[in-house]
Amino acid sequence: MASQQNTPYYPVDSGDVHQDGLPVDPLRSYTDNPSPTYERPQDPPFDPDGFSANDLVHDGVVRPRFLGHATGGARGSFASSFGVQSTLNDADNSSSVYALNPLVNRDSGRYSSVPYQDDPHDSDLAAGSVSSGTRNKYLEEKRDTYAPPNKSKRKMIIVAIVVGVAVAAIGIVVALYFTVIKKNGKTSDALGNNNNNGNGNGNNNPNNGNGNNNNTTNNILKSGGNGSTIHLDNGTTIIYSNPFGGTWYWDPDDPFNNNAQAQSWTPPLNQSFKWGTDRIFGVNLGGWLVTEPFMYVLHSPSLYQKYQNAATPAVDEWTLSQNMAADTASGGLNQLANHYSTFITEEDFAEIAGAGLNFLRIPIPWWAIEVRGDEPFLPRVCWTYFLKAIQWARKYGLRINVDLHAVPGSQNGWNHSGRLGNVNFLLGPMGYANAQRALDYIRVIAEFISQPQYSDVVVMFGVLNEPLGSPLIGAAQLEGFYKAVYDTVREASGLGEGKGPVISYHEGFQGLGHYSGFMANADRIALDWHPYICFGSQSSNPITSYATTPCTTWGQTINQSMTNFGMTAAGEFSNAVTDCGLFLNNVGEGTRYEGTYTTGGPYPSQGSCTTWTDWQSWDQTMKQGTLQFALASMDALQNWFFWTWKIGPSSVSGQVESPGWSYQLGLANGWMPTDPRQASGVCGNTSPWSPPLQPWQTGGSGAGSNIQSSTLQWPPTSISSGGLLAALPSYTPTGTIVTLPGPTFTDYSSSTVKVDVGNGWENPSDSRSMYVTISGCSYLDPWCGPTATAPPVCKGTSKKRAYPPPPGVTPRP
C-alpha cells in the first residue's frame, strides 16, 4: 500500500521542515511538476487499521502482497450470461490560510488545517493557531494594517467609509437580485470558504472543517471533504461521506479542473497514476449504458421482465429495443433514456469514492456512436450519459476505464454484446467487415478520450470485451486485430505518459500465460482478465469453504503475468460461487446449480438456489464467509474491478435477486469491506510481484519503439468459418468521419459557460475516412452466422458511403 505511506504535504517556504523531520520543497503550482510526496520513517513500523509490517516500504516502493503457488487455473468468464481511519472531523474543523498543516494522526496520515484561522464562521479562532503571544498572527497583521487613523482625520474617514460601504452594499444587493435570486428563484443555503482559487493549481487543501471553500459560484460550494455539503447536478444536496481523506471539486466556470482526489492514498487527477505501484480498487457500472437482463433497473417494472412474455421476449438489448419501440404507450424507445437517468446517478459516484474505490470500468456499446441498417438500438443517447460519467468522476477524483462492450456482429454471441446468438466478429463471412467497423469505432473513442480535457479522467481503454479468441476466433486473428488497435489508438494519442489511455486487451479466454512477451516495448498496454468460478461445475459446499480459493487459484497467475507481460488487472470478478440468480444465464434459462440449465451439461442438481439468493435471511456466518471470499479475491487479484456496483430489484419480488454481484448491496449489509485495503495480506505474501513495471510499460523510455510484433498480421489472410479474406465482403474507407460531441456545461445561474470542450478529434492528421459499404455491392446481414454463404466478390464503385452521417453527430472540422 505505497500510497498509504506517501501522504502529500504542501509547504510554503523552502526552509520548512515536515513533522517527521524531513526537508520539504516549496509549494508548486498546477503548471509545475506535482508536489512531491514523502515517506514517513517506518521505525518502528506502524500498523494502522490492521495493516501488518509487511506493508512497509521496500526499496523505496511499497510492496504489493502476493502470493503462493497456484493449484489450479481460473475458469473462463461468461460475464453476465452464457451463449481507515476515523473521520477526524474535530481536528479538521478549521480553515487554513498558509496550509502549514501539522500531522494530527500519524497512523492515519491525515493532516489538519488547524493553523491560521481567519474565518468568521469558525467558533474558536485561537485554538491551535500559530500565534504571537496570545494574539492570532494573521489577525495581528490585519490590525497593524488597519490601525486607527489620526483623530484629526478620523471623522472624515469614517464618514467616507460608511458612504462607500453603503454604495457597495446597494450594488451587491442589486447584482445578487438579478444574477442569483431573479434567475434561480431561490437562494443558496451555504457560503463556500476556501483559499483554493479554482484555477487548477493543484493545491489540495480544501477543507475548513465543513469541507467548505472560500470559492463560490453564487454561494455554491466548489470543494470539500468528509461531511461537506455537495450540490448535485439534479438540484438536490447530499452530505459527503468519505472517511479516507478524499476531496471533491466542482466549479462550473472551470469544468475541466482536476483538483479532486478520491482518497488520500490515490493520486489526485492532476497527478499521474503510477501503474503497477498505485493500486486499482475499481467497480464496474454494468447494466447502465449496456443493459443486461439480470441487472434490471431501480424502477418498476424492470426493463426485461416487462417484456418477458412478449411475442418475441426481450433477451438482449436488440430484442428489448424492438419491444420498446413497439410499446409507444410507455414511451417507446425513449424508455431507455429513463433507465440511463435513474439507474446510475451522481450520488453513486460520491458513494463509490466514499467506499474507498478509485476506478470505474464503464461498458459502452457501438451504438453510442451510430447505428446502421436495421439495428434497432437507441443511437447516441447513452453517449450523453457517458459524458455525465466523466463529469461526475472528475468531481470525485475517480478514474475511468471505458470498455467497448459490444461491437457489430457480436464478439462472443452473449447478450451483453448487443445481440444473443452467433459470433460474427472475425468469424464467418461477415467477420472481417464487422471487424473493420469495430476498428473505426475504437478510433472514434480513442480520438475523443485522448483530448487533454478528458485524458486525465479516462485513463484506460478496454478495446474489446470478452472476444471468444479461443476456441472460435483464433489467436492469430485476434492478436493481429489487437496490433491494429494499438496503431489506431496511438495514432490518435501519440506516445508517452499522459498521451492518451492505457490500452487494455482482454485475453480472449486463451489464458494470461499466452500473452507472455506479447508486443514487448509497446507503449502502455495492459491485460484484462475476468476470473469467475461460478459458471462451471457447481457445489453445495458452504461459502466458508471458499475462504482461500482465490488465493490458490488466481494469485500466482497474476504475479506471473505482471512479470512476463506487464500491467494486468481483473476487469471483472464477483462474489458468486454458484450460477444462482434470476436471468443470470439468460432470460428463460435455468441454473446449473439447480440442474435446470438447458445449455451444455448435464448439471446434477445441488439443491435450491434460495440459499444463495435470499440474502435477507443470511446469517452472520454467511455474510462473514462472503466477506472473506471478497477480501481473498481482492488480495489475489491486486488490481481489480468488481462486477458490478449495483443490481436493481426485480419488479416481481421487489428484491435484488443476484446478491453476489452487487457491491453496493454488500456494503449496506456487511459482506463487502468498508475499506478495500482490509484485503491486504489475506492471502499471505510468500511470492510477491515487486514493482515497478518496466519504463516502457508506463510510457517512459523506450515506449513504442521496436515493438515485438513481426508475427502479428492485419488484415489477416483468412478468418475462421469464412476462408480467405480476398473472397469475403469488406468495407471501403470512403465514409464521412463521425466524431463524438463534448458536453455542454451550465452554471448555477443557468447561463451557458463558454469553455473549450474539444472537437472530438485529438489528432487532425488522422484523416482516413471511415469504413462503409461499397456502393453497388450487396452484403450479408452482419449477424448472418458462420454458415452463411458469402456473395460473389464485388468491387463496386466506392464513391460514397451507403449510409448518411447520422443526424446530431458532429462531423470532424
Secondary structure, 3 states (H helix, E strand, C coil): CHHHHEEECCCCCCCCECCCCCECCCCCCCCCCCCCEEECCCCCCCCHHHCCHHHCEECCEECCCCCCCCCCCCECCCCCCCCCCCCCHHHHCCCCCCCCCCEEECCCCEECCCCCCCCCCCCCCCCCCCEECCEEHHHHHHHHHCCCCCHHHHHHHHHHHHHHHHHHHHHHHHHHHHHHHHHHCCCCCCCCCCCCCCCCCCCCCCCCCCCCCCCEECCEECEECCCCEEECCCCCEEECCCCCCCEEECCCCCCCCCCCECCCCCCCCCCCCCECCECCEEEECCCCCCCCCCCCCCCCCCCCHHHCCCCCCCCCHHHHHHHHHHCHHHCHHHHHHHHHHHHCCHHHHHHHHHCCCCEEEEEEEHHHCCCCCCCCCCCCHHHHHHHHHHHHHHHHCCEEEEEEEECCCCCCCCHHHCCCCCCCCCECCCHHHHHHHHHHHHHHHHHHHCCCCCCCCEEEEECCCCCCHHHHHCHHHHHHHHHHHHHHHHHHHCCCCCCCCEEEEECCCCCHHHHCCCCCCCCCEEEEECCECCCCCCCCCCHHHHCCHHHHHHHHHHHHHHHHCCCEEECCCCCCCCCCCCCCCCCCCCCCCCCCCCCCCCCCCCCCCHHHHCHHHCCHHHHHHHHHHHHHHHHHHCCEEECCCCCCCCCCCCCCCCHHHCHHHHHHHCCCCCCHHHHCCCCCCCCCCCCCCCHHHHCCCCCCCCCCCCCCCCCCCEEECCEEHHHCCCCEEEECCECCCCCCCECCCCCECCCCCCCCCCCCCCCCCEEECCECCCCCCCCCCCCCCCCCCCCCECCCCCCCCCCCCCECC
